Amino acid sequence: METASPQTGGWYVDSRCTNCDVARQLAPGLIGEVDGRAEVVRQPRTEAEVRQMHTAAYACHTRSIRHAEHRLDPGLDPFPLALDDTVSLCGHNSPHTAAANSYLLRRPSGTTMMIDTPRWSSALADRYEAASEGPITDVLLTHRDHAAHGRQYADRFGARLWIHEGDLDAAPDADHVLRGTDPVEIAEGVVVHPLPGHTLGSVLYVADDRYCFSGDSFYWSRTTGDLEVADNVVWYSVVELAASLVRTAERLRFEWVLPGHGDRKRLSAPEMGRRLRGLTARTQALEPRPVDFTAMRW
């Protein structure tokens, strides 16, 4: 491994790393997991790889990805980073949301929705607004763990803040409160599916039968090569999560899984449906377990 440190020069990950996996998603092959934390496993050799390192560094919630000899280049901050022509990754993950990923969703009307929130700053708000090429009308929270900064971004954009009643105490000043367990279309082509389990108020937002913003309800695991639930971090009930998936899985159609934690993945809608049915069956077999952040199958 071509590791580095402040003493040896080059890129390195400092001791504040919480092993959130964000950097490994964005700089695969350069940053890997070593002894339960992120490490630079190879120094970048090309301009494209230098850009990858900056992408990981600007996403890192603890700002732990550093270079021993120079500061980050602001011109290489890629965020918001387009995943396709409809969805962008916000980057600049927040320590107040446990490093959760957040997204911008462009709508055919020319408006944009923000799903969960990056770290807060007025400069970042300006950046997201400029990149949206239209008003950001809604800030959609998937659950309580990701509620930090929701009100700040909603007020800055003049947007509506959404959360489910089960997690309302995390955003008591929300403009729209989702209720019950039935799916609801909250905008043209955007349907919310309540999915209690990870928390009482967890929800999915599904757009255009293509994009599933899953919060912490499920994610793509590179370890298993499949959809997974983080049963090692369930704040409400894994039994309820299984019941929610049973109720919801056959209603869902999507190609992209876009979680708060864990990796993103695009498959055909039929294949994603098959994977979701498999996940539902596996989740039904799970038993409650203590919270253990070290047991994530990234």
C-alpha positions as CSV (number, residue, x, y, z in Angstrom):
1,M,0.0,0.0,0.0
2,E,1.2,3.5,-0.8
3,T,0.0,5.0,2.4
4,A,1.1,8.4,3.6
5,S,1.0,10.6,6.7
6,P,1.8,14.2,7.5
7,Q,5.3,13.2,8.1
8,T,5.8,11.2,4.8
9,G,3.9,13.5,2.5
10,G,1.0,12.9,0.2
11,W,-2.6,12.1,0.8
12,Y,-3.7,10.6,4.1
13,V,-6.8,10.1,6.3
14,D,-6.5,11.6,9.8
15,S,-7.6,10.0,13.1
16,R,-11.0,11.6,13.1
17,C,-12.3,9.1,10.5
18,T,-15.5,7.4,11.7
19,N,-15.5,4.7,9.0
20,C,-18.6,6.0,7.3
21,D,-17.7,4.6,3.9
22,V,-18.4,7.8,2.0
23,A,-14.8,8.3,0.8
24,R,-14.6,4.6,-0.3
25,Q,-17.7,5.1,-2.4
26,L,-16.2,8.1,-4.2
27,A,-12.5,7.1,-4.5
28,P,-12.5,3.3,-4.9
29,G,-9.1,1.9,-5.3
30,L,-7.5,4.9,-3.7
31,I,-9.2,4.7,-0.3
32,G,-10.0,1.4,1.4
33,E,-11.0,0.0,4.7
34,V,-8.1,-1.0,6.9
35,D,-8.6,-2.1,10.5
36,G,-12.1,-0.6,10.7
37,R,-11.3,2.8,9.3
38,A,-10.7,4.5,5.9
39,E,-7.1,4.6,4.7
40,V,-5.4,5.8,1.6
41,V,-4.2,2.6,0.1
42,R,-2.7,4.1,-3.1
43,Q,-1.6,7.6,-3.9
44,P,-3.3,9.1,-7.0
45,R,-1.2,8.9,-10.2
46,T,-3.3,10.7,-12.7
47,E,-5.3,14.0,-12.9
48,A,-8.5,12.0,-12.8
49,E,-7.4,10.3,-9.6
50,V,-6.5,13.6,-8.0
51,R,-10.0,14.7,-8.8
52,Q,-11.4,11.6,-7.1
53,M,-9.4,12.3,-4.0
54,H,-10.8,15.9,-3.9
55,T,-14.3,14.5,-4.4
56,A,-13.9,12.2,-1.4
57,A,-12.3,15.0,0.6
58,Y,-15.1,17.4,0.0
59,A,-17.7,14.8,0.9
60,C,-16.0,13.7,4.2
61,H,-18.0,14.8,7.2
62,T,-14.9,15.0,9.5
63,R,-12.7,16.6,6.8
64,S,-10.3,13.8,7.5
65,I,-8.9,13.4,3.9
66,R,-6.0,15.7,3.7
67,H,-2.7,16.3,1.9
68,A,0.4,16.8,3.9
69,E,1.8,19.5,1.7
70,H,-1.1,21.6,0.4
71,R,-4.7,22.5,1.0
72,L,-7.6,21.3,-1.0
73,D,-8.2,23.0,-4.3
74,P,-11.6,24.7,-4.2
75,G,-11.7,24.5,-8.0
76,L,-11.8,20.7,-7.7
77,D,-14.9,20.6,-5.5
78,P,-17.3,18.8,-7.8
79,F,-20.5,19.1,-5.7
80,P,-23.3,18.9,-6.4
81,L,-22.1,15.9,-8.5
82,A,-24.5,14.7,-11.2
83,L,-25.3,11.0,-11.1
84,D,-27.4,11.4,-14.2
85,D,-29.5,14.3,-15.7
86,T,-32.1,14.2,-12.9
87,V,-30.3,13.4,-9.6
88,S,-27.1,14.9,-8.1
89,L,-25.2,14.0,-5.0
90,C,-24.8,17.0,-2.6
91,G,-21.6,15.9,-1.0
92,H,-20.3,18.0,2.0
93,N,-21.8,15.5,4.4
94,S,-22.6,16.7,7.8
95,P,-21.3,15.4,11.2
96,H,-24.8,16.2,12.5
97,T,-26.4,13.5,10.2
98,A,-23.8,10.8,10.9
99,A,-22.3,11.6,7.5
100,A,-25.5,10.8,5.5
101,N,-25.5,11.3,1.8
102,S,-28.1,13.8,0.5
103,Y,-29.4,14.5,-3.0
104,L,-30.9,17.0,-5.4
105,L,-33.8,15.8,-7.5
106,R,-34.7,17.9,-10.6
107,R,-38.3,17.8,-11.7
108,P,-39.7,18.3,-15.3
109,S,-41.3,21.6,-14.2
110,G,-37.8,23.1,-13.7
111,T,-38.0,22.9,-9.9
112,T,-35.8,20.9,-7.6
113,M,-36.2,18.9,-4.4
114,M,-33.5,18.3,-1.8
115,I,-33.6,14.9,-0.1
116,D,-32.0,14.9,3.4
117,T,-29.4,17.6,4.0
118,P,-25.7,18.2,3.6
119,R,-23.8,20.3,6.2
120,W,-25.1,23.8,6.5
121,S,-23.5,27.0,5.3
122,S,-24.9,29.9,3.3
123,A,-22.2,29.4,0.7
124,L,-23.2,25.8,0.2
125,A,-26.9,26.8,-0.1
126,D,-25.9,29.3,-2.8
127,R,-24.0,26.6,-4.6
128,Y,-26.9,24.2,-4.6
129,E,-29.3,26.8,-5.6
130,A,-27.1,28.0,-8.5
131,A,-26.7,24.4,-9.7
132,S,-30.4,23.7,-9.6
133,E,-31.3,26.2,-12.4
134,G,-34.6,26.7,-10.8
135,P,-36.2,27.1,-7.3
136,I,-35.7,24.4,-4.7
137,T,-39.2,24.0,-3.5
138,D,-39.1,21.1,-1.0
139,V,-36.7,19.6,1.5
140,L,-37.7,16.0,2.1
141,L,-36.4,14.3,5.2
142,T,-36.3,10.5,5.2
143,H,-36.2,10.2,9.1
144,R,-35.1,11.8,12.3
145,D,-31.3,11.0,12.0
146,H,-31.1,13.2,8.9
147,A,-33.2,16.1,10.1
148,A,-30.3,18.4,11.0
149,H,-30.2,21.5,8.9
150,G,-33.6,20.8,7.3
151,R,-35.2,24.0,8.6
152,Q,-32.1,26.1,7.7
153,Y,-32.1,24.9,4.1
154,A,-35.9,25.1,3.8
155,D,-35.9,28.7,5.1
156,R,-32.9,29.7,2.9
157,F,-34.7,28.3,-0.2
158,G,-38.2,29.4,0.7
159,A,-39.0,25.6,0.5
160,R,-41.4,23.3,2.3
161,L,-40.0,20.9,4.9
162,W,-41.4,17.4,5.1
163,I,-41.1,14.7,7.7
164,H,-43.3,11.8,8.9
165,E,-45.3,12.1,12.1
166,G,-43.4,9.2,13.7
167,D,-40.2,11.4,13.8
168,L,-41.9,14.8,14.1
169,D,-40.1,15.6,17.3
170,A,-36.9,15.8,15.3
171,A,-38.4,18.6,13.0
172,P,-41.4,19.9,15.0
173,D,-41.6,23.0,12.7
174,A,-42.0,21.0,9.5
175,D,-44.4,22.5,7.0
176,H,-45.9,19.2,5.9
177,V,-46.3,16.1,8.2
178,L,-46.7,12.7,6.5
179,R,-49.1,10.4,8.4
180,G,-49.9,6.7,8.5
181,T,-48.5,3.9,6.4
182,D,-50.2,4.4,3.0
183,P,-48.2,5.8,0.1
184,V,-49.0,9.4,-0.9
185,E,-48.1,11.3,-4.0
186,I,-46.6,14.6,-2.7
187,A,-45.8,16.0,-6.2
188,E,-46.2,14.9,-9.7
189,G,-44.3,11.7,-10.1
190,V,-43.0,11.7,-6.4
191,V,-44.5,9.2,-4.0
192,V,-43.7,8.8,-0.4
193,H,-43.8,5.3,1.1
194,P,-43.8,5.2,5.0
195,L,-41.5,2.4,6.1
196,P,-41.3,2.3,9.9
197,G,-38.5,0.2,11.1
198,H,-35.1,1.9,11.2
199,T,-37.0,4.6,13.1
200,L,-40.8,5.0,13.7
201,G,-41.0,7.7,11.1
202,S,-38.7,6.4,8.3
203,V,-40.0,6.8,4.8
204,L,-38.9,6.2,1.2
205,Y,-39.3,8.8,-1.6
206,V,-39.7,7.2,-5.0
207,A,-39.6,9.5,-8.1
208,D,-40.8,8.6,-11.6
209,D,-40.7,4.8,-10.8
210,R,-36.9,5.2,-11.2
211,Y,-35.3,6.7,-8.2
212,C,-35.7,5.4,-4.6
213,F,-34.3,7.6,-1.9
214,S,-34.2,5.0,0.9
215,G,-32.8,6.9,3.8
216,D,-31.4,4.3,6.2
217,S,-34.1,1.7,5.5
218,F,-32.0,-0.3,3.0
219,Y,-28.8,0.3,0.9
220,W,-26.5,-1.4,-1.6
221,S,-23.7,-3.4,0.0
222,R,-20.5,-3.9,-2.0
223,T,-19.6,-6.7,0.5
224,T,-22.6,-8.8,-0.4
225,G,-23.3,-7.4,-3.8
226,D,-27.0,-7.0,-2.9
227,L,-29.6,-4.8,-1.2
228,E,-29.3,-5.0,2.6
229,V,-30.8,-3.6,5.7
230,A,-28.5,-2.3,8.5
231,D,-30.0,-4.6,11.1
232,N,-27.0,-3.7,13.3
233,V,-28.3,-0.1,13.6
234,V,-32.1,-0.2,14.1
235,W,-33.5,2.4,16.5
236,Y,-37.1,1.3,16.4
237,S,-37.8,-2.3,15.4
238,V,-36.3,-4.8,12.9
239,V,-39.5,-6.8,13.2
240,E,-41.5,-3.7,12.1
241,L,-39.0,-3.1,9.3
242,A,-39.7,-6.6,8.0
243,A,-43.5,-6.0,8.2
244,S,-43.0,-2.7,6.3
245,L,-41.1,-4.3,3.5
246,V,-43.7,-7.0,3.2
247,R,-46.4,-4.3,2.9
248,T,-44.4,-2.2,0.5
249,A,-42.1,-4.2,-1.6
250,E,-44.6,-5.2,-4.3
251,R,-45.7,-1.6,-4.7
252,L,-42.3,-0.3,-5.4
253,R,-40.7,0.0,-8.8
254,F,-37.3,1.7,-9.2
255,E,-33.9,1.4,-10.9
256,W,-31.7,3.5,-8.6
257,V,-31.3,2.9,-4.8
258,L,-30.0,6.1,-3.3
259,P,-29.5,5.6,0.4
260,G,-28.3,7.9,3.2
261,H,-25.7,5.4,4.3
262,G,-24.2,2.6,2.2
263,D,-23.6,2.6,-1.5
264,R,-25.8,3.6,-4.5
265,K,-26.7,1.2,-7.3
266,R,-28.6,1.2,-10.6
267,L,-30.1,-2.0,-12.0
268,S,-33.1,-2.7,-14.2
269,A,-36.4,-2.2,-12.5
270,P,-37.3,-6.0,-12.8
271,E,-33.9,-6.9,-11.3
272,M,-34.2,-4.4,-8.5
273,G,-37.6,-5.8,-7.8
274,R,-36.2,-9.3,-7.5
275,R,-33.5,-8.1,-5.2
276,L,-36.1,-6.3,-3.0
277,R,-38.2,-9.4,-2.7
278,G,-35.1,-11.3,-1.6
279,L,-34.3,-8.6,0.9
280,T,-37.8,-8.7,2.3
281,A,-37.6,-12.5,2.8
282,R,-34.1,-12.2,4.5
283,T,-35.3,-9.4,6.8
284,Q,-38.3,-11.5,8.0
285,A,-35.8,-14.0,9.3
286,L,-33.8,-11.4,11.4
287,E,-34.0,-11.1,15.1
288,P,-33.4,-7.9,17.1
289,R,-29.8,-7.3,17.9
290,P,-27.9,-4.6,19.9
291,V,-26.8,-1.5,18.0
292,D,-23.2,-2.1,16.7
293,F,-21.8,0.5,14.3
294,T,-18.7,-1.7,13.7
295,A,-20.8,-4.4,12.1
296,M,-21.9,-2.6,8.9
297,R,-21.5,-4.7,5.7
298,W,-20.4,-1.9,3.5
